[in-house]
Amino acid sequence: MLSKIIEYFQGSSIPTNPEIKIDQELLSKVIAENRSIQSQISNWIDREAFKKSCFNYGVPDFIEVVLNKELNNEPTYTDIMKALAYKHFGDLNYLEIGVSVGKNFHQMMNIEMPASITGFDIEEINPILTTILTQKDKSTWNTPAKSIKKSDSSLTSFLYKSTPVDYLCADVWDQNSWQKLENRKFNLIFSDALHTPEAILFEFEMIVKYGLLDDKFIIVWDDLVGKMKNAFFKIIKKYDKTFGIQDVYLLNINGWVGQHEQPHSVGIISNFKL
Ligand SMILES: C[S@@+](CC[C@H](N)C(=O)[O-])C[C@H]1O[C@@H](n2cnc3c(N)ncnc32)[C@H](O)[C@@H]1O
């Protein structure tokens, strides 16, 4: 069972919902599918890539020791996102901001529906992912001097089976890099990069500025604790009328390493009823 919504947010007419309605049969099917996909890759850590990385792909030591462990059948945020995609979309246009080594991304790449999958991360794409992708095009540009990223930024197109997969390797603070996505329409966005209120507010401004939302959309944020939760409510308060936000959820749910760490505080909004 998904945990209950934990609080109401101030200053908007939309209450947070008590629970997300996902058919148990669908959720169980997705969980089985995802656990099987996860078993295809036994080691997510490429030591050479980690050595060259900005900050170890955002994998702290306490996560690294459990990163490759098997997950049980408790739902994770990936299971919820995929179940929502199956339930509501005929085609998935997915953007993940903060891909890391690609654990969640890989499960999304393997969704069984027509999809296009885009990742955005300051780290170069994990070589463990590129071994299963076919590279098409790559363009590069200068990274702003003030960024912690010291190499060029890039956008690389791949194919995974017949699914287009794009990887934007750039700093989320770099507006010029966001522009490379201009007018792509995403119906599911997962924000899981820099977990600061300023960063998620800036990201949302970029999503709006470059017209990245499809007519019907779901947005998911990970790690909404403390001031991050306030930033989530601030986004809703500022944009609920513009985008006609219909549903708001705040769930405690397992993350990328499942039962091997505490549940995450995950926020979800949509402009239609979930
Ligand atoms: C928690 S991990 C993402 C986990 C992944 N979404 C999953 O579920 O498998 C956070 C990622 O955000 C990236 N990140 C942190 N700061 C960033 C920045 N300024 N620009 C782009 N990516 C950033 C890190 O490189 C790291 O890979």
The ligand as an SDF file (V2000), in Angstrom:
LIG
                    3D

 27 29  0  0  0  0  0  0  0  0999 V2000
   20.0200   11.1170   -6.8800 C   0  0  0  0  0  0  0  0  0  0  0  0
   20.9290   11.0630   -8.3580 S   0  0  0  0  0  0  0  0  0  0  0  0
   19.7070   10.5880   -9.5440 C   0  0  0  0  0  0  0  0  0  0  0  0
   19.1580    9.2010   -9.3620 C   0  0  0  0  0  0  0  0  0  0  0  0
   18.3410    8.6850  -10.5260 C   0  0  0  0  0  0  0  0  0  0  0  0
   17.2780    9.6040  -10.8790 N   0  0  0  0  0  0  0  0  0  0  0  0
   17.7070    7.3470  -10.2280 C   0  0  0  0  0  0  0  0  0  0  0  0
   16.5910    7.2980   -9.6680 O   0  0  0  0  0  0  0  0  0  0  0  0
   18.2930    6.3140  -10.5920 O   0  0  0  0  0  0  0  0  0  0  0  0
   21.1950   12.7600   -8.6870 C   0  0  0  0  0  0  0  0  0  0  0  0
   21.9140   13.0960   -9.9670 C   0  0  0  0  0  0  0  0  0  0  0  0
   21.8160   14.5080  -10.1870 O   0  0  0  0  0  0  0  0  0  0  0  0
   22.9650   14.9530  -10.8300 C   0  0  0  0  0  0  0  0  0  0  0  0
   23.2020   16.3830  -10.6020 N   0  0  0  0  0  0  0  0  0  0  0  0
   23.5380   16.9870   -9.4470 C   0  0  0  0  0  0  0  0  0  0  0  0
   23.7700   18.2990   -9.6500 N   0  0  0  0  0  0  0  0  0  0  0  0
   23.5460   18.5400  -10.9670 C   0  0  0  0  0  0  0  0  0  0  0  0
   23.6230   19.7000  -11.7830 C   0  0  0  0  0  0  0  0  0  0  0  0
   23.9880   20.8770  -11.2910 N   0  0  0  0  0  0  0  0  0  0  0  0
   23.3210   19.5850  -13.0740 N   0  0  0  0  0  0  0  0  0  0  0  0
   22.9570   18.3750  -13.6020 C   0  0  0  0  0  0  0  0  0  0  0  0
   22.8840   17.2430  -12.8750 N   0  0  0  0  0  0  0  0  0  0  0  0
   23.1730   17.3120  -11.5690 C   0  0  0  0  0  0  0  0  0  0  0  0
   24.0860   14.1090  -10.2140 C   0  0  0  0  0  0  0  0  0  0  0  0
   25.1580   14.0290  -11.1260 O   0  0  0  0  0  0  0  0  0  0  0  0
   23.4000   12.7730   -9.9900 C   0  0  0  0  0  0  0  0  0  0  0  0
   23.7000   11.9390  -11.0440 O   0  0  0  0  0  0  0  0  0  0  0  0
  1  2  1  0
  2  3  1  0
  2 10  1  0
  3  4  1  0
  4  5  1  0
  5  6  1  0
  5  7  1  0
  7  8  2  0
  7  9  1  0
 10 11  1  0
 11 12  1  0
 11 26  1  0
 12 13  1  0
 13 14  1  0
 13 24  1  0
 14 15  1  0
 14 23  1  0
 15 16  2  0
 16 17  1  0
 17 18  1  0
 17 23  2  0
 18 19  1  0
 18 20  2  0
 20 21  1  0
 21 22  2  0
 22 23  1  0
 24 25  1  0
 24 26  1  0
 26 27  1  0
M  CHG  2   2   1   9  -1
M  END
$$$$
